[in-house]
Amino acid sequence: MKSMKLMSLGLDALKSNFTELDKPYKMTFAITYRCQSRCLTCNIWQRKPVNELSTDEVKEFAKKNNYFKWLEITGGEPFLNGDIVEIVRSFSENSKGLFLLTMPTNSLCNQEMLVSKLKQILALGIPKISITLSLDGNRELHDKIRGVPGNFDRVMAMAKRLKELQKEHKNLFFVFGYTMSRLNQGHLEETITDVMKELPWATANNFHVNVGQLSGMYYGNADMQIAADRAVVAKEVEMLIKKRRMEFGMIPIIEGIFLRKLVSYVTTGKSPMKSRSMDVSLFLDSYGNVFPSIMWDKKIGNIRDTGYDLSKIWSSPEANEIRESIKDGKEPDSWTACEAYQTIVGDIKEAVI
């Protein structure tokens, strides 16, 4: 079953190299905008969300759109949605080809609750589940950027629990998600070293980096000065590439390409590849609004207005307009893992250049 699901995802990715798909295989879904962090690089935590999609609405959506192979659940802090297990279950039961589930966490929820819910999700039979533990610096720096004293230690404790869970659940994978900004530029190598002191088994391969970017629609940080020095960030990413040891498998290979393209992005400020937004992927927010991506403030529709049928939005004139904009090179410049991974596998020839 696992190999069949992987093959199905692989075929969709391969097909997307040559033709437009009639439906997306990946969705990024913010299941809540609630968040306990007080980040200096993001304003999601300042939102007071009301009328977010109910669990019953999500179940209806999952039932009517049963073709996802890759689901990225995000927030806010996704584990603040008390029905996260039921939400994941609804997609797992309906999208029979679901191979990959990815989720971030700030590690601030009650650890026993978080581990309990994660165990239930791991038991659903999804072949690959990847957790990103947000970590933006060493103890002092991370707690300062995240605005919560003791956050670094909670991340370390969560990493230890996940390492133990991996002994029982071979489908679990996790990394530290490091968002690079002017607040932590020049501190990546130091952070890796400090984490390795706390966790002797950790290596540079356990770190995934993103560059802090602006999105008024998602992060709510369009007026924040978070941009890091391009030369410094490029040097840090190159350092990480050199420190990473060779690993085989789909995720390590794609991550390696992502990092090389990230150097290009921070050096030029231009997207290194055209995105596959509204071709193979989309972003669904917690209110049911559909966007091309978390970085593109262009609402295409709302699933509540279509009886939770995504196809009516996917084939709409607004969606086709987005596709033409991408072809014409008019999309916002960005390079985040949320969109970069499917862009890489959807244009292999360009990705390896």
C-alpha positions as CSV (number, residue, x, y, z in Angstrom):
1,M,0.0,0.0,0.0
2,K,2.8,2.4,0.9
3,S,4.6,1.8,-2.4
4,M,1.4,2.2,-4.3
5,K,0.7,5.6,-2.7
6,L,4.3,6.7,-3.3
7,M,4.0,5.6,-7.0
8,S,0.7,7.5,-7.3
9,L,2.3,10.7,-6.0
10,G,5.3,10.2,-8.1
11,L,3.2,9.8,-11.3
12,D,1.3,13.0,-10.6
13,A,4.6,14.8,-10.0
14,L,6.1,13.4,-13.2
15,K,3.0,14.1,-15.2
16,S,3.1,17.8,-14.0
17,N,6.4,18.1,-15.9
18,F,4.6,17.8,-19.2
19,T,1.0,18.9,-18.8
20,E,-1.4,20.8,-16.5
21,L,-3.2,18.5,-14.0
22,D,-7.0,18.6,-13.8
23,K,-6.8,18.7,-10.0
24,P,-4.1,19.4,-7.4
25,Y,-2.2,16.7,-5.6
26,K,-1.0,19.0,-2.8
27,M,-2.8,21.3,-0.4
28,T,-1.5,23.6,2.3
29,F,-4.3,24.1,4.9
30,A,-4.2,26.4,7.8
31,I,-6.6,24.7,10.3
32,T,-6.5,27.6,12.7
33,Y,-4.8,31.0,13.0
34,R,-4.6,30.8,16.8
35,C,-1.0,30.9,18.1
36,Q,0.7,31.2,21.5
37,S,4.0,32.5,20.1
38,R,4.7,36.2,20.1
39,C,7.1,36.2,17.1
40,L,9.0,39.4,16.2
41,T,8.9,38.3,12.5
42,C,5.2,37.4,12.2
43,N,1.9,38.8,13.2
44,I,-0.3,35.7,13.0
45,W,-0.5,35.6,16.8
46,Q,-2.2,39.0,16.9
47,R,-5.2,37.7,15.0
48,K,-8.4,37.0,16.9
49,P,-9.9,34.4,14.5
50,V,-13.7,33.9,14.5
51,N,-15.9,31.8,12.2
52,E,-13.1,29.4,11.2
53,L,-14.1,26.3,9.4
54,S,-15.8,23.8,11.7
55,T,-14.7,20.2,11.8
56,D,-17.9,19.1,10.1
57,E,-17.2,21.6,7.3
58,V,-13.7,20.2,6.9
59,K,-15.0,16.7,6.8
60,E,-17.5,17.7,4.1
61,F,-14.6,19.2,2.1
62,A,-12.4,16.2,2.5
63,K,-15.3,13.9,1.3
64,K,-16.0,16.0,-1.8
65,N,-12.3,16.5,-2.7
66,N,-10.8,13.0,-2.2
67,Y,-7.7,13.2,-4.4
68,F,-4.9,14.7,-2.3
69,K,-1.6,12.9,-2.2
70,W,0.2,15.5,0.0
71,L,-1.4,17.4,2.8
72,E,0.5,20.2,4.6
73,I,-1.3,21.3,7.7
74,T,-0.3,24.6,9.3
75,G,-1.5,27.5,11.4
76,G,-1.1,29.5,13.6
77,E,-0.2,26.6,15.8
78,P,-2.1,23.6,14.3
79,F,-2.2,21.7,17.6
80,L,-4.4,24.4,19.1
81,N,-7.2,23.1,16.9
82,G,-8.5,20.4,19.3
83,D,-9.9,18.4,16.4
84,I,-6.6,18.0,14.6
85,V,-6.8,14.2,14.7
86,E,-10.3,14.2,13.3
87,I,-9.3,16.6,10.6
88,V,-6.3,14.5,9.5
89,R,-8.5,11.3,9.7
90,S,-11.1,12.8,7.4
91,F,-8.4,13.4,4.7
92,S,-6.8,10.0,5.3
93,E,-10.1,8.2,5.0
94,N,-11.2,10.0,1.9
95,S,-8.0,10.6,0.0
96,K,-7.0,7.0,-0.3
97,G,-3.8,8.0,-2.1
98,L,-2.6,10.3,0.7
99,F,1.1,9.6,1.0
100,L,2.7,12.6,2.8
101,L,1.5,14.7,5.7
102,T,3.6,17.6,6.9
103,M,3.0,19.8,10.0
104,P,4.9,22.5,12.0
105,T,4.7,23.1,15.7
106,N,6.1,25.7,18.0
107,S,6.2,23.0,20.8
108,L,4.3,25.3,23.2
109,C,1.3,23.1,23.6
110,N,1.1,20.7,26.6
111,Q,3.6,18.1,25.6
112,E,1.6,15.1,26.8
113,M,-1.4,16.3,24.8
114,L,0.7,17.0,21.7
115,V,2.4,13.6,21.8
116,S,-0.9,11.8,22.4
117,K,-2.5,13.5,19.4
118,L,0.5,12.8,17.3
119,K,0.4,9.1,18.2
120,Q,-3.2,9.0,17.1
121,I,-2.2,10.6,13.8
122,L,0.7,8.3,13.3
123,A,-1.7,5.3,13.7
124,L,-3.8,6.4,10.8
125,G,-1.5,4.7,8.3
126,I,-0.3,7.6,6.3
127,P,3.0,6.4,4.9
128,K,5.1,9.5,5.6
129,I,4.5,12.1,8.4
130,S,7.0,15.0,8.7
131,I,7.0,17.3,11.7
132,T,8.8,20.7,11.7
133,L,9.9,22.0,15.1
134,S,10.2,25.7,14.8
135,L,13.7,26.8,16.1
136,D,15.1,30.2,15.2
137,G,18.3,30.3,17.3
138,N,20.0,29.1,20.4
139,R,18.3,29.3,23.8
140,E,18.5,33.1,24.3
141,L,18.0,34.1,20.7
142,H,15.1,31.7,20.0
143,D,13.2,32.8,23.1
144,K,13.7,36.4,22.2
145,I,12.5,36.0,18.6
146,R,9.6,33.9,19.6
147,G,8.6,36.0,22.5
148,V,8.1,33.1,25.0
149,P,10.7,32.4,27.7
150,G,11.6,28.7,27.9
151,N,10.5,28.0,24.3
152,F,14.0,26.7,23.3
153,D,13.9,24.1,26.1
154,R,10.4,23.0,25.1
155,V,11.6,22.4,21.5
156,M,14.5,20.3,22.8
157,A,12.2,18.3,25.0
158,M,9.8,17.8,22.0
159,A,12.7,16.6,19.8
160,K,13.6,14.0,22.4
161,R,10.1,12.7,22.5
162,L,9.9,12.5,18.7
163,K,13.2,10.7,18.6
164,E,11.7,8.1,20.9
165,L,8.5,7.9,18.9
166,Q,10.6,7.1,15.8
167,K,11.5,3.8,17.4
168,E,7.8,2.7,17.2
169,H,6.7,4.7,14.1
170,K,8.9,4.3,11.1
171,N,6.6,6.7,9.2
172,L,7.7,9.6,11.4
173,F,10.3,12.2,10.2
174,F,11.2,15.5,11.8
175,V,13.4,18.5,11.4
176,F,14.1,21.8,13.0
177,G,12.6,24.7,11.0
178,Y,14.9,27.7,11.1
179,T,13.5,31.0,9.6
180,M,16.3,33.3,8.7
181,S,15.8,37.1,9.3
182,R,17.8,40.1,10.3
183,L,17.2,39.0,13.9
184,N,19.2,35.8,13.7
185,Q,21.4,36.4,10.6
186,G,24.9,35.0,11.2
187,H,23.7,32.6,14.0
188,L,22.8,29.4,12.1
189,E,26.1,27.6,12.6
190,E,26.1,28.5,16.3
191,T,22.5,27.3,16.6
192,I,23.4,23.9,15.0
193,T,26.3,23.6,17.4
194,D,24.3,24.3,20.5
195,V,21.5,21.9,19.4
196,M,24.1,19.2,18.9
197,K,25.3,19.8,22.5
198,E,21.7,19.3,23.7
199,L,21.0,16.4,21.4
200,P,24.2,14.3,20.6
201,W,22.4,12.5,17.7
202,A,21.5,15.8,15.9
203,T,23.3,16.8,12.7
204,A,23.1,19.5,10.1
205,N,20.7,17.2,8.2
206,N,18.1,17.8,11.0
207,F,17.9,21.5,10.0
208,H,15.6,22.9,7.4
209,V,15.9,26.6,6.7
210,N,13.6,29.2,5.2
211,V,14.2,32.9,4.6
212,G,11.8,35.2,6.4
213,Q,9.5,36.7,3.8
214,L,6.6,39.1,3.8
215,S,2.9,38.2,3.3
216,G,0.2,40.6,4.4
217,M,-2.4,37.9,3.7
218,Y,-0.8,35.1,5.7
219,Y,1.9,36.4,8.1
220,G,0.4,39.8,8.4
221,N,4.0,41.2,8.4
222,A,4.0,43.3,5.2
223,D,5.2,46.4,7.2
224,M,7.8,44.6,9.3
225,Q,11.6,45.1,8.7
226,I,12.7,41.5,8.8
227,A,14.9,41.1,5.7
228,A,18.4,39.7,6.5
229,D,21.6,40.8,4.7
230,R,21.5,38.8,1.5
231,A,25.3,38.1,1.4
232,V,25.2,36.8,5.0
233,V,22.2,34.5,4.4
234,A,23.7,33.1,1.2
235,K,26.9,32.3,3.0
236,E,25.0,30.6,5.8
237,V,22.9,28.5,3.4
238,E,26.1,27.5,1.6
239,M,27.6,26.5,5.0
240,L,24.6,24.3,5.7
241,I,24.9,22.6,2.3
242,K,28.5,21.8,3.0
243,K,27.7,20.4,6.5
244,R,24.9,18.2,5.3
245,R,25.9,14.6,4.8
246,M,24.8,12.6,1.8
247,E,21.4,10.9,2.2
248,F,19.3,9.0,-0.3
249,G,15.6,9.3,-0.6
250,M,13.0,11.6,-2.1
251,I,13.0,14.2,0.7
252,P,16.9,14.6,1.1
253,I,17.3,15.0,-2.7
254,I,14.5,17.6,-3.0
255,E,15.8,19.4,0.1
256,G,19.3,19.6,-1.5
257,I,17.9,21.2,-4.6
258,F,15.7,23.6,-2.5
259,L,18.8,24.8,-0.7
260,R,20.8,25.4,-3.8
261,K,17.9,27.4,-5.3
262,L,17.6,29.3,-2.0
263,V,21.1,30.6,-2.4
264,S,20.0,31.9,-5.8
265,Y,16.9,33.5,-4.4
266,V,18.6,35.4,-1.5
267,T,21.3,36.5,-3.9
268,T,19.1,37.9,-6.6
269,G,15.8,38.5,-4.7
270,K,14.1,36.7,-7.6
271,S,12.2,33.4,-7.7
272,P,14.6,30.8,-9.0
273,M,11.7,28.9,-10.7
274,K,8.1,29.5,-11.7
275,S,5.8,28.2,-9.0
276,R,3.2,25.5,-9.6
277,S,0.5,27.3,-7.7
278,M,-3.0,26.6,-9.0
279,D,-1.5,23.9,-11.1
280,V,-0.6,21.2,-8.6
281,S,-1.1,23.0,-5.3
282,L,-3.1,25.6,-3.4
283,F,-3.5,27.3,0.0
284,L,-6.7,27.0,2.0
285,D,-7.0,29.2,5.0
286,S,-9.0,28.5,8.2
287,Y,-12.0,30.5,6.9
288,G,-12.3,28.5,3.7
289,N,-10.6,31.0,1.4
290,V,-8.6,29.6,-1.5
291,F,-5.3,31.3,-2.5
292,P,-2.6,30.3,-4.9
293,S,-0.1,30.1,-2.1
294,I,0.6,31.5,1.4
295,M,2.7,34.2,-0.3
296,W,0.1,35.4,-2.9
297,D,-2.6,37.8,-1.6
298,K,-5.0,36.9,-4.4
299,K,-8.3,35.3,-3.2
300,I,-9.7,33.0,-5.8
301,G,-12.9,31.8,-4.0
302,N,-14.3,30.3,-0.8
303,I,-15.3,26.7,-0.4
304,R,-18.4,27.7,1.6
305,D,-19.7,29.4,-1.5
306,T,-19.4,26.3,-3.7
307,G,-20.8,23.7,-1.3
308,Y,-17.2,22.7,-0.4
309,D,-16.5,21.6,-3.9
310,L,-13.0,22.8,-4.9
311,S,-13.4,21.9,-8.5
312,K,-15.7,24.9,-9.1
313,I,-12.9,27.2,-7.8
314,W,-10.1,25.2,-9.5
315,S,-11.6,25.6,-12.9
316,S,-12.9,29.2,-12.4
317,P,-11.8,32.2,-14.5
318,E,-10.0,33.6,-11.5
319,A,-7.9,30.5,-11.2
320,N,-7.1,30.5,-14.9
321,E,-6.1,34.2,-14.6
322,I,-3.6,33.1,-11.9
323,R,-2.2,30.5,-14.2
324,E,-1.7,33.0,-17.0
325,S,0.0,35.4,-14.6
326,I,2.5,32.7,-13.7
327,K,3.2,31.9,-17.3
328,D,3.8,35.6,-17.9
329,G,6.2,35.9,-14.9
330,K,3.9,38.1,-12.9
331,E,3.8,36.1,-9.7
332,P,5.3,37.6,-6.5
333,D,8.9,36.7,-6.0
334,S,9.3,34.1,-3.2
335,W,11.0,30.8,-2.4
336,T,9.4,28.9,0.5
337,A,9.2,25.1,1.1
338,C,5.4,25.3,1.0
339,E,5.5,25.9,-2.7
340,A,9.1,25.1,-3.7
341,Y,9.0,21.3,-3.2
342,Q,6.2,20.7,-5.7
343,T,7.8,23.3,-8.0
344,I,11.0,21.3,-8.0
345,V,9.4,17.9,-8.8
346,G,7.2,19.6,-11.3
347,D,10.0,20.9,-13.4
348,I,12.9,18.5,-13.0
349,K,14.9,19.8,-15.9
350,E,14.9,23.3,-14.6
351,A,15.5,22.1,-11.0
352,V,18.8,20.4,-11.7
353,I,20.3,23.3,-13.7
